[in-house]
């Protein structure tokens, strides 16, 4: 890993996660109470001993930049040549902003060259999974591959969400389709499933750089790894598949793209069961983040009908469950649930105050929201659609606009994100 540079793509606009991405980059969205989405991939890097990482940002990156600076800069040793460094668009080799995933890497080609890595590992900042990249590198070297793609078996009916590969019995990739509506490609080891790309690409640097240069000169290219780069180089280079080895240690392999509100909600709900589908408490594979200083969580009042309780839930530091009930929910730091209120199957971001006699279910409440006394959320779909954002599956998303409009409060936007 000392010869490997990680390039983490964190510049997407995140339209499908709107309104959570209205004021922040998608990788900066809160996940699992204490974390940001990007923390999962960065933790994979550190746990894999990958300690040279560029993070390519673009849209609404202020809070993401601050989070990386305050929470991750001290994890690596600068004096040993290690770094976790943010690279914003600099238009150093182009007059455009990033046009695609490949173009984002191409526009930072001089920064990559300055490190002189033997290998470049391209990663995404919006996936939830646990993976040891060292194992992928070991296979890459052993097979003599020029490019290795991490793959996971998928239902062929889900092929429209993935790059799908044709792989021979030795693991070499002989065909590639980017998000086809229908595919006939199947795994050589499981004819019921198709090999899907996880968006993790390991390149020999001496292969990656000329490929990027050639793609940049192609006026017909969309400058994307999946759509353009990988299909074009199949006949020129040795591409291999690396079958995902899950460090999550559950029966089913766990990999989630949290690019939609539904996927984001479901991934958070995977955390709260007695035996969580995605385990944040595994000391073998710790998930790191920036930890602000808050007092311990507190649960108060024990009167009949007014008992501060949280069941099958994650409750962050600084939270006060003051005579309310929380069930199957994820609460970020500094949340207050006041007396006689009930919160079910919901995700509550930091600095939220839920007034008395509220009933909330199947909701995502953004940070700095004040929910007035007696509010119902998630019980009347018609009314919710008038006041908030409601997804097709019935998840209600409440943002700061609602709070500031209904109950004006002072919010310091320079520090609140």
URUR-V710333 format. One record per backbone hydrogen bond with DSSP energy under -1.0 kcal/mol. NH is the residue of the N-H (numbers start at 1). CO is the residue of the C=O. If there is no record, write none. Layout:
# URUR-V710333
nh=NH co=CO
nh=NH co=CO
This chain:
# URUR-V710333
nh=4 co=1
nh=5 co=119
nh=6 co=52
nh=7 co=121
nh=8 co=54
nh=9 co=123
nh=10 co=56
nh=17 co=14
nh=18 co=15
nh=20 co=17
nh=22 co=19
nh=25 co=60
nh=28 co=25
nh=29 co=26
nh=31 co=35
nh=34 co=32
nh=35 co=31
nh=37 co=29
nh=38 co=27
nh=39 co=36
nh=40 co=37
nh=42 co=38
nh=43 co=39
nh=44 co=40
nh=45 co=41
nh=46 co=42
nh=47 co=43
nh=48 co=44
nh=49 co=46
nh=50 co=45
nh=53 co=83
nh=54 co=6
nh=55 co=85
nh=56 co=8
nh=57 co=87
nh=65 co=61
nh=66 co=62
nh=67 co=63
nh=68 co=64
nh=69 co=65
nh=70 co=66
nh=71 co=67
nh=72 co=68
nh=73 co=68
nh=75 co=72
nh=80 co=77
nh=81 co=78
nh=82 co=77
nh=83 co=51
nh=85 co=53
nh=87 co=55
nh=102 co=223
nh=103 co=223
nh=104 co=100
nh=105 co=101
nh=106 co=102
nh=107 co=103
nh=108 co=105
nh=109 co=106
nh=112 co=108
nh=113 co=109
nh=114 co=110
nh=116 co=112
nh=118 co=3
nh=119 co=3
nh=120 co=203
nh=121 co=5
nh=122 co=201
nh=123 co=7
nh=125 co=9
nh=128 co=256
nh=137 co=133
nh=138 co=134
nh=139 co=135
nh=140 co=136
nh=141 co=137
nh=142 co=138
nh=143 co=139
nh=145 co=140
nh=146 co=238
nh=147 co=238
nh=148 co=202
nh=149 co=240
nh=150 co=200
nh=151 co=242
nh=152 co=196
nh=154 co=194
nh=158 co=155
nh=159 co=156
nh=161 co=158
nh=162 co=159
nh=164 co=177
nh=165 co=195
nh=166 co=175
nh=168 co=172
nh=171 co=168
nh=173 co=239
nh=174 co=166
nh=175 co=166
nh=177 co=164
nh=179 co=162
nh=187 co=193
nh=193 co=190
nh=194 co=154
nh=196 co=152
nh=197 co=163
nh=198 co=150
nh=201 co=122
nh=202 co=148
nh=203 co=120
nh=204 co=146
nh=205 co=118
nh=207 co=204
nh=208 co=204
nh=209 co=205
nh=211 co=207
nh=212 co=208
nh=213 co=209
nh=214 co=210
nh=215 co=211
nh=216 co=212
nh=217 co=213
nh=218 co=215
nh=221 co=218
nh=228 co=224
nh=229 co=224
nh=230 co=225
nh=232 co=228
nh=233 co=229
nh=237 co=233
nh=240 co=147
nh=241 co=171
nh=242 co=149
nh=244 co=151
nh=247 co=130
nh=256 co=128
nh=258 co=126
nh=264 co=260
nh=265 co=261
nh=266 co=262
nh=267 co=263
nh=268 co=264
nh=269 co=265
nh=270 co=266
nh=271 co=268
nh=277 co=270
nh=278 co=270
nh=298 co=319
nh=300 co=321
nh=303 co=306
nh=306 co=303
nh=308 co=301
nh=309 co=324
nh=311 co=326
nh=314 co=329
nh=316 co=331
nh=318 co=295
nh=319 co=316
nh=320 co=335
nh=321 co=298
nh=322 co=320
nh=322 co=337
nh=323 co=300
nh=323 co=321
nh=325 co=341
nh=326 co=309
nh=327 co=343
nh=328 co=311
nh=330 co=346
nh=331 co=314
nh=332 co=348
nh=334 co=317
nh=336 co=352
nh=337 co=320
nh=338 co=354
nh=340 co=323
nh=341 co=338
nh=342 co=358
nh=343 co=325
nh=344 co=360
nh=345 co=327
nh=347 co=363
nh=348 co=330
nh=349 co=365
nh=351 co=333
nh=353 co=369
nh=354 co=336
nh=355 co=371
nh=357 co=339
nh=359 co=375
nh=360 co=342
nh=361 co=377
nh=362 co=344
nh=364 co=396
nh=365 co=347
nh=366 co=398
nh=368 co=350
nh=371 co=353
nh=374 co=356
nh=375 co=372
nh=377 co=359
nh=384 co=380
nh=385 co=381
nh=387 co=383
nh=388 co=384
nh=389 co=397
nh=391 co=395
nh=394 co=391
nh=396 co=362
nh=397 co=389
nh=398 co=364
nh=403 co=399
nh=404 co=400
nh=405 co=401
nh=406 co=402
nh=407 co=403
nh=413 co=411
nh=415 co=412
nh=416 co=412
